[in-house]
Amino acid sequence: MEFKNKKVSVLMTVFNAEEYLEESIQSVLSQTHKDFELIIVDDFSNDSSKRIIKNFVDERIKFFSLSKKIGRTKALNFGLEKCNSKFIAIQDAD
């Protein structure tokens, strides 16, 4: 199977990651492989993470903001349910 023509879901969970978040998102968006979706799950951050995410305008980004903190593992599981590809990559927010 040739990978270069396959859609990929990139899953990123975020909790108070403002220091490196913009760079991390930009890293994903700058990849040469263009057929992907970036699923971002904010685990109830109380810093400027949500604002940073919302500043990105890209149709490949799907942003979910949780209404209470559930922890990284549950946030990852939540995000996995939102992925639309059989190929999933995990990208840390930092």
BELZI-V332540 format. One record per run of one state. SS is the DSSP state (H for helix, E for strand, - for the rest). FROM is the first residue (numbers start at 1). LEN is the number of residues. If there is no record, write none. Layout:
ss->SS from->FROM len->LEN
ss->SS from->FROM len->LEN
//
This chain:
ss->- from->1 len->2
ss->H from->3 len->3
ss->- from->6 len->2
ss->E from->8 len->7
ss->- from->15 len->6
ss->H from->21 len->9
ss->- from->30 len->6
ss->E from->36 len->7
ss->- from->43 len->6
ss->H from->49 len->6
ss->- from->55 len->6
ss->E from->61 len->5
ss->- from->66 len->6
ss->H from->72 len->11
ss->- from->83 len->5
ss->E from->88 len->3
ss->- from->91 len->4
//
